[in-house]
Amino acid sequence: MNEDFRLAWSIRRDAPKGHKTFRSRFSEALELALEHAPEARGLGLDFEKWAYGVAHAAAESLLGAFPARGTTSPMDAHVARIIAHRDFALAVLLVEGMPGAWGLFRDRFGPYLDGLFLRAGLGRIQRAKKVEELVLELRTPAAKDLPPPIAEYRGTTDLNSWLYAFLRLRMDSGETSSPEARRARMNTRVHPVVSISSSMGEGRRLPAEDDGGALARVLDRARSVWEKLGEADRRLLRMASMGMRPPEILETLQGASTSQSGRAQGDLVERHAQLCHDFFKRIRQGVAESAGLPPDEADDRIREVFLGTIETRLVGIWEPVEEETP
Amino acid sequence: MKDLRLAEDHQRVVHELVRELEGIDIATDETGHLTLGEFAALVSGSLLPAELGRVEDHLMICETCRKRAKTLHADHEARVVPTLVRRAPSAVNLRTRGSEFLRRRVLSWTLGLLVFAAALGAGISFQDWFGDHTVPITEPLLVTDVIGRPEIVDLDNDPRVGLWPGQWLLRGDSLLIGPGEIVECIDGNGAMVEIGRDGPGRADETDPLLARVVRRAFKERTRVLTDSTAPIEGEADSPVEILFPRGLIHDLRPTLRWEAASGRWAIEVAMVLPRREDVLVVSDASVEGVFPWPGSRRSLSPGKTYEVKVRRLSGGRDDRGEVRFTVMERPEIDRVLRDLRGLDRKLGRQRSVVRALYFRQEGLLAAACVELEELRGQESSDVPVLRLLKATARDLGARTLERRVLQAIESRLQ
């Protein structure tokens, strides 16, 4: 992982060595993917540009995925995802400004966009006009030195989903609360959402007690372990818990310095994983001793209590919440 | 370095504890926001596990992103699409804006006047402009979407009936289509056909998968119609009916859905997985419920059969029941997912009657029922979707659902 972080930083800095390493490591997969993108090859996408585009996208993808609660996926996983979405070959062409690329974009995504606008109730002529407006917008940089908006697409998902999110997220509040949007949302089927820990309520704070007092024991034990940690370790855990990424954490730890080497990134990730591992182990040991449980059962109990809470908090995002009847 | 294979769960717990110990407030601790790419990948489900962890952790502490993710997801599901594409003022330079203005205003006004004059000259009547047009149907078409309230007229021109997704248009039918009304269909070659006041127009190329689904559905339509009115045999097989997973499924992390026959009682649903510690228990007093597969649980194994046990505790009674489900083999799952991706590309990711038909034809009856249940809640669906749901519930053996749907059909037809 340390190696992959170093590689990603080297690619971000456009170091020739980084690009060379990337190409030698992934050349086979890159060649294969390019072979399966005949339209892109037909328009003149060469291997150099293709490899350069994938390398940057994979590096950004890796650097953005801090292991807040798990090990980071290696570079291979990021590359595999990008080249699995063949749309990325087209995106490279679009950013490069290759002649004919936007025509290919219209051929490939025109029907999808047309379908979206059809569902918005637009007529045939209006739809064609909207598609053209969107194409114009995607290819026109907001300012002289900025890349066009399509450059934001980095192959983390298919281009259809990206285009949907692009269109939807840029709607301002006035558009979002249009009568049409409200009506469609009201017609969504509504299910009550329940989970193991639904009794815990919507609040962020954990309940003070549970049936067997296991949660109170975990919290007590955690507090005592936390107090024994060094300030540096506490800061790292605290910042990671707040969702900060390695560059942000490094910047904060180094007093807003911008010197972020791959090694420092890798060390940070490893230190964080180690801390979490030790922290959890010490809590588990304490809980097991005080409750007279075998370590495995204490492990299960701790995870059940906390992960249930996490699920409850996130579940509302994915399922519509039941509306109150007047 | 130590073995950190179990680190994912542990780290989630540790972070939750740290937030608790430090009293980090979710409303105030925003640390930047998710990017467009992250939102798109989140909604389409293509985030890598580590990314998903980071994004979910961010969502827990960032109110703004949580709201945006929720709206994006809800709109995606509710088929809300942007009606306006607004352009940032700086996005287009003056020259482009000027040419746009010329193209839009001057040309459109000139063209409009010319067309108007031509129309007057040709003696086009008021009725032709503003009234309904009758469009004859020359080939069987499956209706997938309807905009406005067009009507279908049978051979005797009476009575007029509404038109809904899932309905078949047959040779000899005629549609009454008003201004701005559109009927979206699929023909037997798997091509999208858009019927407006000008008549049918093929909006897309043919698609073999869509063609297969539509042709098979056309053959089965008589049986669906018969099953949709058939009486229900036997009683509900369980006090709490599990709707999903049931029968054959392709989902390795299924969302549990259940429904009680009647009343509000304490309900316990347990999915018994092969290992004792993998029993998943959900308790609630709701009649109808949904329980997403917890992120901390391992996925199910392809090709294996599992059972779901349900239990209703009420008035001293302790009713129990169980259903079984089998997960498809891995190659079959891959094929289904590939086909679904193809359908999504063609039709968009919103729920549709075509997806339901596909699930039904692949034997994934529970998935078809879920799809149709979601469609039911939409304004534009009506009796055809209910008929298909009734027939599918019958094939699945979900008698509580079948009974409820039959009542809905009867009340609609009264």
Interface residues (C-beta under 8 A of the other chain):
Chain A: S61 G64 A65 F66 P67 A68 R69 G70 T71 T72 S73 A77 H78 R81 P111 Y112 D114 G115 L116 F117 L118 R119 A120 G121 L122 G123 R124 K130 E133 L134 L136 E137 T140 A142 A143 E152 Y153 R154 T156 T157 D158 N160 S161 W162 Y164 A165 F166 L167 R168 L169 R170 M171 D172 E175 T176 S178 E180 A181 R183 A184 R185 N187 T188 R189 V190 H191 P192 V193 V194 S195 I196 S198 R204 R205 L206 V218 L219 A222 R223 W226 L237 R238 A240 S241 M242 G243 M244 R245 E248 E270 A273 Q274 L275 C276 H277 F279 F280 I283 D300 I302 R303 F306 L307 G308 T309 I310 E311 R313 L314 V315 G316 I317 W318 E319 P320
Chain B: M1 K2 L4 A7 E8 D9 H10 Q11 R12 V13 V14 H15 E16 L17 V18 R19 E20 L21 E22 I24 D25 I26 D29 T31 G32 T35 L36 G37 E38 F39 A40 A41 V43 S44 S46 L47 L48 P49 A50 E51 G53 R54 E56 D57 H58 L59 M60 I61 C62 R66 R68 A69 K70 T71 L72 H73 A74 D75 H76 E77 A78 R79 V80 V81 P82 T83 L84 V85 R86 R87 A88 S90 A91 V92 N93 T96 D145 I147 G180 I182 E184 M192 E194 G196 A203 D204 R257 E277 V281 V282 S283 D284 S286 E288 G289 V290 F291 P292 P294 G295 S296 D344 R345 L347 G348 R349 Q350 E373 E374 R376 G377 Q378 E379
